[in-house]
Amino acid sequence: MSIQHGFHATITAHPGQGGALVDLLLSAPSLTNDDCLVFLVSRSASNPDAVSVAEGWRSQQSHGQFFASPAAQAFIAQLAPLIMADSIYTDAIPTGGKAVLG
């Protein structure tokens, strides 16, 4: 498994909607896609409406194909009402580390 494409997104929810945004992101169709190797959702400790997502994909092509799919487009439409402003994206390729979640 080699990650060739990835990014971090910082998303600001409407006031009081950070929890709903996190819950929805944790049901993302990316989580069941075999080409998505990393999908980590984090929430700011100081601003509960600031949410971050880190993704790592097998390739830029697999990421693009997935996000063009009807399931991904429907999911994005569900996210839109919760988001207050444009998200900030930074390209990144996860290279290693550790995640113990529970």
C-alpha positions as CSV (number, residue, x, y, z in Angstrom):
1,M,0.0,0.0,0.0
2,S,1.6,3.2,-1.2
3,I,0.0,6.6,-0.8
4,Q,0.7,8.8,-3.8
5,H,-1.8,11.6,-3.3
6,G,-3.2,13.3,-0.2
7,F,-4.3,16.5,1.4
8,H,-5.3,18.2,4.6
9,A,-8.6,20.2,4.6
10,T,-9.5,22.7,7.3
11,I,-13.3,23.1,7.4
12,T,-15.2,25.7,9.5
13,A,-18.8,24.7,10.3
14,H,-21.5,27.2,11.1
15,P,-21.6,28.0,14.8
16,G,-22.7,25.1,16.8
17,Q,-22.5,22.7,13.8
18,G,-19.0,21.2,14.4
19,G,-20.4,18.0,16.0
20,A,-22.8,17.5,13.1
21,L,-20.0,18.1,10.6
22,V,-17.7,15.5,12.4
23,D,-20.5,13.0,12.5
24,L,-21.2,13.3,8.8
25,L,-17.5,13.2,7.9
26,L,-17.2,10.0,9.9
27,S,-19.8,8.4,7.6
28,A,-18.0,9.5,4.4
29,P,-18.1,7.0,1.5
30,S,-14.3,7.4,1.3
31,L,-14.1,5.2,4.4
32,T,-15.2,2.1,2.4
33,N,-13.2,2.9,-0.7
34,D,-10.1,0.6,-1.0
35,D,-8.1,3.4,-2.7
36,C,-8.5,5.7,0.3
37,L,-5.8,4.6,2.7
38,V,-5.9,7.4,5.2
39,F,-9.1,9.3,6.3
40,L,-8.6,11.1,9.7
41,V,-11.1,13.6,11.1
42,S,-9.9,15.9,13.9
43,R,-11.6,18.7,15.8
44,S,-10.0,21.8,17.2
45,A,-9.8,21.8,21.0
46,S,-10.2,25.6,21.1
47,N,-12.8,26.0,18.4
48,P,-15.2,23.1,18.2
49,D,-16.5,24.3,14.8
50,A,-13.1,24.0,13.2
51,V,-12.7,20.5,11.8
52,S,-9.7,19.0,9.9
53,V,-9.6,16.1,7.5
54,A,-6.4,14.3,6.4
55,E,-6.7,12.0,3.4
56,G,-4.2,9.7,1.7
57,W,-5.1,7.9,-1.6
58,R,-3.3,5.3,-3.8
59,S,-3.1,7.9,-6.6
60,Q,-4.4,11.2,-7.7
61,Q,-6.4,9.4,-10.4
62,S,-8.2,7.2,-7.9
63,H,-9.0,10.2,-5.8
64,G,-10.4,12.1,-8.8
65,Q,-12.5,9.1,-10.0
66,F,-13.9,8.6,-6.5
67,F,-14.9,12.3,-6.1
68,A,-16.5,12.3,-9.5
69,S,-18.8,9.4,-8.5
70,P,-22.5,10.0,-7.7
71,A,-22.0,8.8,-4.1
72,A,-19.2,11.3,-3.5
73,Q,-21.2,14.1,-5.1
74,A,-24.2,13.3,-3.0
75,F,-22.0,13.3,0.1
76,I,-20.6,16.7,-0.7
77,A,-24.1,18.0,-1.2
78,Q,-24.9,16.8,2.4
79,L,-21.8,18.6,3.8
80,A,-22.5,22.0,2.1
81,P,-25.2,23.3,4.5
82,L,-23.0,22.7,7.5
83,I,-20.0,24.6,6.2
84,M,-19.6,28.3,6.9
85,A,-16.8,29.3,4.5
86,D,-14.5,27.9,1.9
87,S,-12.4,25.1,3.1
88,I,-8.6,25.5,3.1
89,Y,-6.8,22.6,1.3
90,T,-3.1,21.8,1.6
91,D,-1.6,19.1,-0.5
92,A,0.2,16.4,1.6
93,I,1.3,12.9,1.1
94,P,1.2,10.9,4.4
95,T,4.5,9.1,4.7
96,G,4.1,7.3,8.0
97,G,3.2,7.6,11.6
98,K,0.7,6.1,14.0
99,A,-3.0,6.4,14.7
100,V,-4.6,4.7,17.6
101,L,-8.2,5.7,17.8
102,G,-10.9,4.4,20.0
